[in-house]
Amino acid sequence: MNDTHDARNMAADKKSYHVLVLEDDEAHIDLIRRGFQLASGMYRVTFAQTVQDARAILAQDPPDLIIADWLLPDGKGIDILPRKDGHVTMPLVIMTSHGNEKLAVDMLKSGAIDYIVKSEFMFKYLPHIAERALREWQNIAERKRVEEELRESEQRFHSLFDNMIEGHALHEIILDGNGQATEYRILDVNAAFENLLNIHRKDVIGKLSCDVYRVSEPPYLNIYALVASSGQAKIFETFFPPMEKHFMISVYSPKKGQFATVFEDITARARAESALRESEQFLDNIVEQIPDMIFVKDAENLRFVRFNKAGEDLLGYSREELLGKNDYDFFPKEQADNFIENDREVLHAHTLKDIPDERIQTRNMGARILHTKKIPLMDEKGLPRYLLGISEDITERKRAEDQINLANRKLALMTDVTFQDIQNKVTALRGYVEINKENVREHQQIIFLEKEEDVLESIHRLIKNTKEYQQMGVDQLRWIPLEPGIRMQASLISGKPDFLLDIDLHGLEIYSDPLIDRVFYNLIDNTVKHSKSFTRMSFSCRETPDGLIVICEDDGIGILPEQKNQIFDRVVGGVGKFGLFFVREFLDMSGITIIENGEPGKGARFEITVPKGMYRFTGA
């Protein structure tokens, strides 16, 4: 099967390489084709499913690279490899479904330039593997060309050899009777070798490595022996303890059994890099130990590139989940829009922005309140490259402040009620006592005594109401079932007439202070006191986009329009006014609102709006 993918939009200065792929699995062919389609026109890919088909393509349209499955219907992928005079003439990459170290070594020894194990990632990464193989093949060709030039001009080689600033040494591998490498001998070195290692040329030529470097085992023998036998170059960095130096070493084989090293002393650079790593680790430790959330975003896309542990703990997401994402991946759009707007403002103004109160929803800790500071981090040109954010979780502090405010509010009300209303009642009582002293008739004394009793009852009621208000916010919040609470409060109303109590709440529960039962007591008590003609009270509910509305209505006389705005006010010295004032105050402190929108003449109707998250239905 032949299937050629013609690259489009190929840059004029970029070569298009022809790649021949030997694969007999249709699904794998589709995955390979898709991987190369993303390579931006660098490759023209031809597919073959048999060795025979592949040889026909080699004869008609020789490729730059062959990628072949290890096992094919009519042979092995390695069989397709072209050779001339015993040398491989084309790069070949072998694919297999199962990794096998021995097979890999055999394939590389047979001339394959690379050996890869099939996987979904590998199919996507195949264009890069092809690029690497072509580059390695070009390197091999270049090395062969250099080797040929070296053979043609020994004098030119030695001139270059002796004037290199890198150390250069030529070696031969020494084998034992079993063909195993046991040592290597130094054949030649350049002047830089002497300068870098502080060893004279006369002391190393013809000597074994262990003798020259005064070690018990030949340094890096395994690497050098592999290069000398395979011809594949290697580059590596190392620390050589006998000299206490760091080196970068390039190794290649000018001919079989020999290897050459080109090295430079990178001790200063290695020490600088080590110091930098230590400094970065020190800073990382500081960032990780800071209890506040620290995050960094890239200035262009505002995606997270850094988070500390405190940030992971606060948001409830791991670093792997956070990095590379943006605010829209974790927060509602409206909230994310606000975060991004603040970020852009900071980056545009090149200045610090202090956000004292920022509310977020976390994965595990629910709603939290943050104090956030954001500042741009500039590049060497003075342009914003990153945005740094530091967020302190002030939720508990805000709650403490709210508790203090609530306590002050209670104290203010208690002072007002205690020293104003009770003082008025006491003043009235004293007046009646004075009048009683002046009266000599028994009938009038009885009347004034009854009024005194009424005043005392009012004082008692005020003290009780004040005590009830003082309890607001003290008890722990919990889920309160409304229906049994309403029925219990209705049974406590004194002097109530016979009326029908209709409750249709479907097992509704409110997350609130247990004192919410007194809200419904006061609503029922208000109806009993001010609507003598009512016969029925009902409690129902309905959901809206903003939350839940609990409806309390009766069939009494209703409330006049001019009184609707005043029914929740506390009237000093008024009778029965404290109840609805308490209702509104309690609900307001709980984040719940209440309004009256009944129709006069048809009864009162109170609507209590409960926010989302503060109610649930148990179905009871």
Secondary structure as UniProt FT lines:
FT   TURN            12..13
FT   STRAND          17..22
FT   HELIX           26..37
FT   TURN            40..41
FT   STRAND          43..48
FT   HELIX           51..60
FT   STRAND          65..69
FT   STRAND          71..72
FT   TURN            73..74
FT   STRAND          75..76
FT   HELIX           77..80
FT   STRAND          83..84
FT   TURN            85..86
FT   STRAND          87..88
FT   STRAND          92..96
FT   HELIX           101..109
FT   TURN            110..111
FT   STRAND          114..117
FT   HELIX           120..152
FT   HELIX           154..163
FT   STRAND          167..175
FT   TURN            177..178
FT   STRAND          181..189
FT   HELIX           191..197
FT   HELIX           201..203
FT   TURN            204..206
FT   HELIX           209..213
FT   TURN            219..220
FT   HELIX           221..230
FT   STRAND          234..240
FT   TURN            241..244
FT   STRAND          245..252
FT   TURN            256..257
FT   STRAND          258..265
FT   HELIX           267..289
FT   STRAND          293..298
FT   TURN            299..301
FT   STRAND          304..307
FT   HELIX           309..315
FT   HELIX           319..322
FT   TURN            323..324
FT   HELIX           327..329
FT   HELIX           333..349
FT   STRAND          353..361
FT   STRAND          367..378
FT   TURN            380..381
FT   STRAND          384..393
FT   HELIX           395..416
FT   HELIX           417..421
FT   HELIX           422..438
FT   HELIX           442..470
FT   TURN            471..474
FT   STRAND          478..481
FT   HELIX           482..491
FT   TURN            494..495
FT   STRAND          500..504
FT   TURN            506..507
FT   STRAND          508..512
FT   HELIX           514..516
FT   HELIX           517..530
FT   TURN            532..533
FT   STRAND          536..544
FT   TURN            545..546
FT   STRAND          547..554
FT   HELIX           561..563
FT   TURN            564..568
FT   TURN            572..573
FT   HELIX           578..589
FT   TURN            590..591
FT   STRAND          593..596
FT   TURN            600..602
FT   STRAND          605..611
FT   TURN            612..613
FT   STRAND          615..617
//
